[in-house]
């Protein structure tokens, strides 16, 4: 790690850029891209420091984060509302992998990540073949244990043997990324390992927040099926999650087949939403016929592993019908309150933004609801759209009374209901961390022709989400057409 502080002027910015460029070049990274990004961030910070702030310095931190190189610039200027637009254009060009901009209460923090050579090293499939479902059972014994860093390549090989190149989470084809996630603690898992060190089965989890994980990556080599390995690994993983006092787990059952939906519901999860057009088009072996023509949608289920803290939610009116469906299907200790016109709120909304150019996906993470909520979200959305986003999540804190009042207009920005996840964030006072996820979809007319539902709980919620997304996604076009028709009518009256 290097840390450099310099004045927010041309000379200081040059020093920061040169320092970061040198640091990444020594480990095989792209020094020119890093230097360009640091200069861009520095110039943006300098422009926001023109108000006579006492501290007109910039602080740069550069460090390796797994298979990526991360730079973080800290400044004391006007609050950031997202990464500079020039940075998003660089992301779109592939010069960086992601950008995150936020305030920490004292200063602005803008983080940008760059791929190191190992980040893009995909699985070597030489001597690997996809194992057919009807392969003969193997008599080889296996050992059940925790997933280790050195298992990363073996896990990727197992996924390829089972799914070829069709596994929906494409990052699983990069062994170094898996190893980095295990080493950092972001990913945990349980595996069944053969004497030769190959993985026969796996069930894992990734931390989405300090108290919530997403479980999945469940795979069993066809030669080792019908031994009950998946169930055993699932039980072991659940024991670990309980030992780690994880509050809850999120699952993302495919919505083109009922099997994973059934498993989640049978094990006590609540269906909480659907992410529409969330991932790149994919091929699901044995489920869809060939490659999908549009981005893939996923249902979202949540199950709490610890007792939930009782709390009150203020859900904006447009999203309340879906939220009630979720709450009616759950036993969560939650109460819904009506919007309060006098709800206290600061003038400025606090939020962070993340943009992932690889998936064309953005996240606007609102932590404090301000009176300018709609304007703040609109600005962030517009920035991401112009940078090529095809899907954007806006995460909203529903335990703050101001949300029911100031978020009611978000549907006018094309944001529909996505999901409701309790205690997603760390609790602060009366805000226990419940989050309403709304979503903007570039193509709101979702094709549901190949969808399948395990029961009415899934069907009714999914259809309501699709209907709202289509409705709010076409409002802008409808308003433009109405305005054009009005202009035509008034033009015809000009001669009278």
N, C-alpha and C positions, 0 to 999 in steps of 0.2 A: 504494500500500500504506500502511496505517496500523498502528502498533503502540502499544498502550496497556497499561500495567500499573497494577493497582489492588488494594487490600486485599480479601480474601475476606469482605467484609461487605456489608450491604444497600446502603450508600452506594457502595462500590466497584463492586458489580454494576450499579447504576444508571448509573454513569459509563461502564462498558463497553458497556451496552446502548445508551445515547444516542450514543456514538461510532460504533458499528456502524450504527445506524439512520441517522445523518446521512450517513455515507460512502456507503451504498447508495442513499439517496434522491437524492443529487447525480448519480447515473448512471442514474436512471430505474428503480431496483429497488423492491421492496416493503419499505419501512422498518419497517412495523409487524411483519411476520413475522420479520424479522431481529432486531429488538429483543426480541421474545418468545422466540426461540430462545436468544439470548445470556443473557437472564434465567434461562431454564430450565437452561442449562449451568452458569451461575454458581451457582445454588442447589444443583445436584447436587454441584459441586466443593466448595462450602462444607460440605455434609453429610459429605463424605469427608475434610475437613480438621479434623475434631474431635478428632484424636488427639494434639495437641500438637506438630505439625510445626514445625520452625524457620522454614520459609518458608511463610507463609500468604497469599501473594499470587497473583493470577491475571494471566496475560499473554494479551492478545487480539491476534491478527493478522487483518486484513481486507484482501482483495485480489481483483482481477478475475482469473479463470482462464478465458480464452476467452469463452464465452457465459454463464458463471456467475460468481456472486459467492461467494467462499469465506471463511468465518470459521473461525479455529482458536483454541481455548482451551487454554492450557497450565496445569496445576496440579500440585501436589506432594503430593496427598492419597493415600488408599488407591487401589490400582490399579483402573483401570476394567475392566469386563467387557463393555463394549459401550456404545453411546450410551444415554443415559437413556430410559426407556420413553416418557416424555412427548414426547421428540424423535421417536421412531418413529411416534407417533400424529400428530404434525404432518406427518411425511413422508406418511403415509397420506392425510392431508387435502389434500395437494398444496401445502403452504406451503413446502416445501423439496424438493430433488431427490434428495439422497443424504446419508448420514452415515457417518463413518468414525471409529472409536474404537480407540486403541492406546496402548501405552507405548513410549518410546524408550530405556529403560534408566535415565533420570534423572527423567522426569516423564510425566504423562498428557497425551495430545494427543487432542482431539476436534474433528473437522472436519465442518462442515455446509455444503452448497452450495445456492445459490438461483438460480433461473433469471432471467437478465436478459431484457429484451424480445426480443433477437435469438435467444435460445435456442429460443423457440417459434414462430419465423417459418418456416413451411413453404414448400415450393416453390410458386411461382405457375405454375399450369398453363395460364393463358390463352394461346391460340395454340399450345398443345402437343397433339400427338396421338400415340397409341401406334402405332408402326410395325409393320405385319404382318410375319410371318416370310417371306412370299413377296414382299416389296417388291423392286422392280427395283434391281439393283446401281448404286451411284453411281460415276461415273468420277473424282470429286474426289480429288486427291492429299492425302496426310496426312504429318505430321511426327511422328516418335517423339521424346519427350523426357520429363523428369521432371514429375511432378504439382506444380503451383504453387498458392499460396494463391488467386490470382485464377481458378483453374480450378474452384473449388468449385461454383458455380452451374451451370456447363456439365456437370459430372459428374452432378449431380442431374438435370438435364434429360435426359441420356443414359439414366440408369436409368429415368426415367419413360417415355421413348420405347420402351424395350425391355420393361418390366414393368408399366406402369401403376402402380397403388398396391399391387401384390402383392409387392414386393421384401421378403424376410424381415427385413433389417436396417433397421428403420424410421428410425433416426437418419440414414440416407443421404438422407432427404427434407428435411433441414434444412441448407441450404447454409452457414449461419453456423457450425454445429457442425463441419462438414467443414473449413471454412477455419481455425477455431481449432485443430483437431487437426493440420493441416498446419503451421501456424505454430509450434506448440509442439514439433513433431518427433514427436508420438505417431503420426501417420499419414504414410506415404510411399507413392509410387506411380509408375507409368509410364503414359503416355497416348499415344494417337495422335490428333493434333489436325489439323483441317481448316484451310484458309486463312482461313475465316470465324471461327475460334476455337472451333468446336464440337468436342466429344470424340467420336471415332468408336469408340474402344475404351479399356479401362482394366484394369489389374491392380495391386492395392495390398496394403499390409501395415499392421497396427497392432501396436504394441509391447504385449505382455501383461506383460512384465517386462524388465529391462535386457538380457537375452540371448535372449529368445524372442519371436517375432512370430507373429501370426495372419495368414496370407495369404488373400486372397479379393477380393470385390468385382469379380470378373472379369466384364466385360460388353463385348459388341461390338454396335453398331448393325447390325440386319439388312442394311442397305444396304451395309455394309462387310465382310460376312463372306466367307469363302473367299479371303481374301488372306493368311492366316497371321498376322494382327495379334496375336491372343492369344498365340501361341507366341513371337513376337518380343518382346512386352512381358514375358512370363514370364521369358524369358532375361535381359532387361535388369534386371528386378527381382532375379533371383537373383544377378546380378553385383554389384548394389549391396549386397545383404544380406551377401555374402561380404566386400566391401570394408569394411563396417561391423562385421565379425567377429561377426555374429549367430550364436549357437550352434545354434539350431534353429527350425523353423517348425511351427506348428500349423495344421491345416486342419479344417474342420467340414463334411464332405460330407453332403448330405441323405441321409436313410435311406429315402426313398420312391422313390428312383431310383438306378440303379447307376452312372451315367456319372461323377459326381464322385468316387465311391469308386474306380472303376477308374483314373482319372487320378492320384489320390494314390498308390495302390499301385504303379502302373506307374512312377511317378517315384521309387520307393524309400522312400516313407513306410511307417510301421508303424501299423496300426490299434490305438489304445491305449485306446479306451473309447467310451461313448455317454452323452450328457447327456439324461436322460429328462424330458420335460415342461419343457424349458429356456426356451422362448420362448413368447410369446403365440400363439394360433391364427393361422394364416395361409393364404393361397391361393398355391399354386405353379403358375404358368402352364404348361400342357402336362404337368403331373405329377399333381396331384390335381384332383378334380372339385369345384370350388367351395371355399368356405371350410371349413377343418378345424373339427371340433367340439371338439377338445381342444388343449391346449398342444402345441407342436411339439418333437419330439426330433431330435437331431443326432448323427451319429457323429463321432468325434474321431480324427484321424490326426496323427502326428508324424514329422518327418524331420530328422535332425541335419545341419547345414551345416558344422560343425567337428568334428574328432575328439573324442569324449566322454572325459572323465577316468574311468579305472577306479574303481569304487566298490562298496561293499557296501550292500545294502538289508535292512531289517528290516520285513517286511510282516506286519501282523496276520493271524492264521490265517484268519478269515472271508474276507479279500480275496485270499488267496494263489492260489487257483485261477485267478482272472482275471488276476492279475499274471503268473503263469507262462505263460498263453496269450500275453500280450503279449511277454514276454522270449523265448519260444520262436520267435516270429515275427520277432525282431529280431537284430541282430548287436551290440547294445550290450555293452560290457564291464562287466557287472553280475553280482554274486553275491548269492544270497539266503541269509540266516542265520536260524536258528531264534530264537524269543523267549528272552530271558535273564532268569530270575527275579531275578538280582542286577544287572540293568542300572541304572546310576546315573541319577538324575533329580532335579532340584530339586523342592521342594515345590509350587511354583506354576508353572502353564503360562503361557507368554507367547504372546499372540495379538492379532490385530486383527479388528475386525468392520466390514463394509460392508453397508449396506442400501439398495437401489434400489427406491423405491416404484413407479416407472413400470413396471418389469418384474416387480414383486412377487418380487424376487430378493435373496437374502442371501448373503454370503460370510463364513466364519469362517476366518481365515488364521493357522494355528498355526505359530509359528516356533521355540519351544522346548517340548518335551514335558515336562510336569511330572507329579507323582504325582496331581494333581487333574484330569487331562485330561478324564475322563468328566464330572465335575461341571461343569467350566468350559464344555465344549461343550454340555452339556445346558442350562445357564443361557442361553447365547447362542441356542441353537435355540428354546427356549421363548419368549424375548423376540421373536424374529423371527416365529414362528408367530402370536403374539397380535397382531402388527402387520400381519398379512395376507400373509405370505410364502407363495408357492406352490412355490418351489424354493429350496433352500439348499445351497451347496457348503461342505464343510469340507476345507481343504487341509492335508495332514499331511507333515512332513519325514521321509522314509523312511530317510535315512542316519543317523538317531539311534537307537542301540540300544534306547532306552527305548520307542520306538514299538511294537515288537513285543509288549511286555508290557502297556503301559498303554492301548493303543488297542483291545485285543481285545474290549472290551465295547461299542464304539460301535454295533454292529449292533442292540443292545438299544434304542438311541435312534432306530431307524428309518433309519440311515445305510447305504446300500449302496455298492458299488463304482461309481465314475464314470469315472476315467481315471488313467493313470500317465504322468507327463511328466518326463523326465530334465533335470537342470540348469535347471530353471525359475527358480530363485533364484540370487542371487550366492553363490558358494562361501564357506564360513567353516570353516577347518580341515578336518577329515575329512568334514564335511557339504558335499557338492558341489552341493547344491541340488535333488536329486530330490524330486518331490512326488507323493504319492498323493492324488487327489481323490475324496472320498466325497460322496454326495449324498442329501439328504432330499427326497422328492417328496410333495406334498400328496395327490395322487391316484396311489397306487402301482400300481393295476391298469391297466397301460399297454395301450392298444389298438395292436396291431401288425399289424392286418389289411391295411394298405396299405404295409407295409415291403417292401423288395426288397434283396437282398444280391448283391454282385458275386461273392463266392466264400465258401468255408467259413470262411476267416479272419474275415471280417466277421460271418457268420451265427452261428458258435459263440460268439464273444465277446458279441455283442449279446443272444443268447438267454440266456446265463448271467447277464448284468447284469440283464435284465428279470426273470428268475426270482428272483434274490436280492432285488431291490428290492421285488417283490411280497411275498416271504416276510418280510423285516424290517419292511415297512410295515404289515403286518397283525398283528404280534406283540402290540402293545399292546392291540388289541381282543380278541385271543384270551385274553390274560392276564386282562383285565377279565371276560370271560365265564366263565372258569374260576373266578375268585374269586366271582362271583355264584352259580355252581352250588354251590360249597363252602358258601357262606352258606346256601343253601336246604337243603342236606343237614343241616348242623348245627342249623338251626332246627327241622327235623323231629325231631331227636333230643332236643330240650330237654325233652320231656315224659317221657322215660324215666329 
